[in-house]
Structure formats: C-alpha cells, structure tokens
Amino acid sequence: MKYKIGIISDTHNVLRAEVVDDLKTCDYILHAGDIMKVEVLEALQQIAPVIAVKGNNDQLELDVEKYFEIGGYHFYMVHQLGKKQDVDFYIYGHSHQFACYKESNVQYINPGSCGRKRFSLPLTYVILNIFDDYYVIEKRVL
C-alpha cells in the first residue's frame, strides 16, 4: 500500500475515540468541513497531515475548496457538492449522509458524518487505501 487516507466530514466539535484510533494509522486526514473549533483541527494535526476545507458552520480560516495530489491521484475537496471537476477524486460533505459513486471517471466520496448524530443517519467515515495502480474505499460505520 502506498497511502492510507482517512476521510471525514461534519464532525461539529466531536472527535470520537474510535475514529481517532483508526486515523492514527493514516498517512493523511482529509476533512470536508464543519470542523467548528480550531482545537479539533489541532488534534487531527497531531495524528497526521491534515487537508481541510471550510464548511458552512465554520468560522475557521480555511479555504472553501482545495485541489491537491496524493499518490499520483488528483483530488478536489469542498464542503457542498457543486460544479463538476476534472479530477480523480471529488471529496465533499455537508449532508451528513454517506455517498460513494463514480461518474465520468471521477470518484465521488461523501464520508458522511462521524461527529454529532443527525436525524436517523448513521455515523460514517471513509478510509481510502491507495496502491500502486488501484485504490480501495472502505466505509466505516459507528
């Protein structure tokens, strides 16, 4: 395996111990917004390098969208699903609802929320394993 990437969103000031334990084995953490407090971001940065975007509830000084590369794959991350992007991975959050689908060679991932429970939605996040010439997406349910 080349890279193990934890993908989370909508934590809303909550970092669950079981999620933190899983993220400790990751090379990167991607957070698709609604972090809320800088302390949450700082705690994640103690685990692994963090790439994060600003959510609609964030007052933090973060970019609204990010383009980056990991393991030869091109990523785009934003809080709310919006305009199409010519990338390998499109990461987004906001709905608190897990989604994972491929469209026009773009892999879309919404990890859901692993923070506060919202309505009857399950708490979820994603582990993305990148290998030399393929990747595996693992949905985690709390």
N, C-alpha and C positions, 0 to 999 in steps of 0.2 A: 504494500500500500504506500502510495506517495503522501497523501494528506488525508487527515480526518478533520472534518469541519462540523462544528455544532452550529445549527441554525435555529434561532429563537426569535420571538417577537412578542409584543404586548405583555411584558412582564409586570407593568404597572406597580413598581416598587417591591415586587415579590421575587426573591430568588430561592427556589425550593432546594433543599439539601440534596435530593436525589438527582436533580438536574445539574447542580454544581458538581457532584461526584462524577457524573457522566462527562461533563465538559472538561474535567481535569485531564482526560485522555485525548483531547483535541489539539490540533495544531493551530487552528483559528476558530474564533467565535464570530458569527455574523448575527447582528441584532437589527431586525427590521422595524424598529421604532416603538414608541410608547414605553420608554425606559422609566421616565419620570424623575428620579433623583440621581444626581451625579455619583452618589455612593454605590449604586447598583452597577453603574458603568465601571467605576474604580475596582469593585470586587471582581468583575469579569476580567478586567485587565490584569489582575494578579494571577489569573489562570492561564491565559493565552492571549496572543494579539487579537484585538477586537476591531472589527469594522462595523460601524453603526450609522444609522440614518435617523433623522428626526421624525417623530410621529406627531399626530395631530394634538396629543396631550402633553408633548414635551416642551419644556422651557429651556432645555439644554442647547448649547452652542454646537449644533451638528448640521451637517449638510442634509438637504432634503432628499438628494439622490446621490448615488455613488456608482462609479464604474471602476472595476478593478480586475486583476487577473490572479488566479491561483492554479498552479499545476498545469499551465497552458490553456486553461479554460477562461473565457471572458464572462464576467458577472456584471449584472446591473441590479441594484437594490434600491427600493423606495418603499415608503410605508403603505401607500394606497396604490393598488393596481391601476395603471394608466396606459399611456401610449406604448405601443409596441416598440421593442428594441431588438437590434440585430446582435444578439449575444448568445452564449451557450446556456447561461442560467439567469433567470429573472426571479429575484427573491422579493417577496412583499409580505405584508401583514395586514393589520387593521381590522379584519373581520372576526378575528379570534377563531376562525374555522380553517382546519387543515385543508389544503388543496395541493395536488401534485399531478401535473399533466404536461404533455408535450404538444406543442403547436408550432408548425413551420420550423422545425428543428430547434426550437427554443424550449428548454425545460423550465417550466414554471413551478415554483415552490412557495407555498404559504405554510409556514410551520405551525400555524395556529397560535394558541397562547399557552404558555406554561407558567403564567403568573396567577392572576385572580380568575376564579371561575366566573363565566358569563353565561347566563341563561342555563340551558341544559347541555351546552357544548363541552366535550371532553377536553382535558388539558393535554396538549400535544407539543412536540418539538421534533426536530429532524437532525439526524446525523448523516452527513454526506461523506462517503468514502471515495476518494479519487485514486485510481490506479493508473498505470502507465497508459492504457488505451481504452479504459472504460470507467464507469462510476456506478456506485450503488447507493440508493437513497433508502434510509431506514427511518420509518415513522416510529416515534416513541410516544406511548400513551401513559399518562399517570393515573 
